[in-house]
Amino acid sequence: EIVLTQSPATLSLSPGERATLSCRASQSVSSLLAWYQQKPGQAPRLLIYDASNRATGIPARFSGSGSGTDFTLTISSLEPEDFAIYYCQQRSTWPLTFGGGTKVEIK
Amino acid sequence: EVQVLESGGRLVQPGGSLRLSCSASGFTFTNYAMCWVRQAPGKGLEWISCISGSDGRTYYADSVKGRFTISRDNSKNTLDLQMNSLRAEDTAVYYCARRGGNGWGFFDYWGQGTLVTVSS
């Protein structure tokens, strides 16, 4: 099983600041990694797929990078609606796995 | 508009059984694998099962293998999850999700979730 480790667990930032979230895989997943955003009481929403492609309707302030084992989600300038939990997920190998999540909270 | 909608969650006793359903619309159902993902209260996301679009191939997480069965009815655009031998640790919100892209991509559409509580 591929283990995805997200860091930090919590990121405390102010609106307008840049957020950098990390996801590290225990073995290579090539570029087969996605990022999701989840707000309280809501289902997750796909943000980034195949490491760097924005999903439909996702604002340009969200970007993804990386390949192999190290991946980054960057939010260039935090908007109030961006404070949420973010998960990475790989589809390289069964079982599909998610990271433990990074909570982006208002400082 | 793509929509997926789960139903069937409720309180069930340990060792009991429950069947969840997911109704899908707005896309060609047979072209996409469909999956269940769960989230225990206050915890992260856990993939538990997928089924292919047309040939019925199934995949399970070890945590549910042998206890849960995924199935689909392509004539009705529905996805089911039969859950047997339920345990307290199965308590979670269960999401139905579509695998997008070529049908085996990432989870691009999710339902709102249905809560399963396993407790005596």
Contacts between the chains, C-beta under 8 A, distances in Angstrom:
chain1	res1	chain2	res2	distance
A	34	B	106	4.1
A	34	B	107	7.6
A	36	B	45	7.7
A	36	B	107	7.5
A	38	B	45	7.8
A	42	B	112	7.9
A	43	B	95	5.8
A	43	B	110	3.9
A	43	B	111	6.6
A	43	B	112	5.9
A	43	B	113	5.9
A	44	B	45	6.5
A	44	B	95	7.7
A	44	B	107	7.2
A	44	B	110	6.0
A	45	B	110	7.6
A	46	B	100	7.6
A	46	B	106	5.8
A	46	B	107	6.2
A	46	B	108	5.1
A	49	B	100	7.7
A	49	B	101	7.2
A	49	B	105	6.5
A	49	B	106	4.6
A	49	B	108	7.7
A	50	B	106	7.9
A	55	B	108	6.6
A	87	B	44	6.6
A	87	B	45	5.6
A	89	B	45	7.5
A	89	B	47	7.8
A	89	B	106	6.8
A	89	B	107	7.5
A	91	B	104	7.5
A	91	B	105	7.1
A	91	B	106	6.2
A	94	B	59	5.7
A	95	B	47	6.3
A	95	B	59	7.6
A	95	B	61	5.1
A	95	B	62	7.2
A	96	B	35	7.8
A	96	B	47	4.1
A	96	B	50	7.5
A	97	B	47	6.9
A	98	B	44	6.0
A	98	B	45	4.4
A	98	B	46	6.9
A	98	B	47	6.8
A	99	B	44	7.6
A	100	B	44	5.2
A	101	B	44	5.0
A	101	B	45	7.8
